[in-house]
Amino acid sequence: MIFFIFLLGVVFVAQIVEIFIPSLEWMHDAHLYIVPVIVFYGATVLPFPLMLLLAFFAGFLWDALTVQVIGERVELSSGWSILLSAG
């Protein structure tokens, strides 16, 4: 259980760190994504219920970061990537 809480913290910190990592010019301005690597690692070492909670947490953070609100209309609502990462 301690390792699961540690992974939650690492996912949270990695999500913030990804914002500040510049794109790699030598790879045609590709961005470095750390969170999917951590989630895939968690999927291999954690039991199934904890893996689903980790995917839910990572999806919630990603949705909170990338929600698109234009005026009063929400273009991409929260929750779609949670289903995508858990599936």
N, C-alpha and C positions, 0 to 999 in steps of 0.2 A: 504494500500500500504506500510505503514511503517513496518507492521508486515511481509510482504513478503520480504522486503529488509533485515529485521532482520533474517529471516529464511535462506536467501542466505548466510549471514555472518556466521551463526551458522553451516551451511553445510560445508562451506569452512574451518572453524576452526576445526570442527569435523573430516574432512578428514585428516588434518595434525596431529591431536592428535592421531588418530587411528594407525598411523605409530609407535608412541612411546609407546603405551600400550603393555606390554609384554603379551605373551600367558599365559593362565591360566592352570597351571600344574594339578590342582585338577579336571579339566574338560578335561583331556587327550589332553593338549596343544591346546585348542580351542582359537580362537581370538575373541575379542569383537568388533562388528561392530555397530557404533553409527549412521552413515549416513542413513541407511535404516529406522531406527526408526524415524528420523527427517522427511524423505521424506513421510513415511506413515502418520505421524501426519499432515504434510502439505496437503496431499491428503484428509484428513478428514475435515480440517478447511478452506482451500482456495477454491475460485471459480475455475472452470475447467480450464480456460486459464492460470491462475497463477500456478495451480498445474502442468500443462504441462511444463511451463517454469522452475519450480523447478526441475522436473524430468529431463529435458534437461540439466540443470546446474549440477546436481549431476552426471548424466551420463557422461557429458563432463569431469568433474574432475576425475571420476573413470577411464575413457579411457586415460586421460593424465598421470595418475599414472601407469597404467598397460599395456601400449602399448609394444608389443614385437617386437623388431627389431633385426634380426639376419643377420649380414652382410649388404647387400643392400636390403634384402627382409623383408617386414613387415608381421609378422605371424598373429597377431590380429590387425586389423586396427581400427582406431578411428571411433566411431559411432555405433557400434553394441550394446553396453549396453544402449545407449540412447533409442534405439528402444525397448529394453527389459524392461527398467524401465517405459517407458511411456505406454506400452501395458498392 
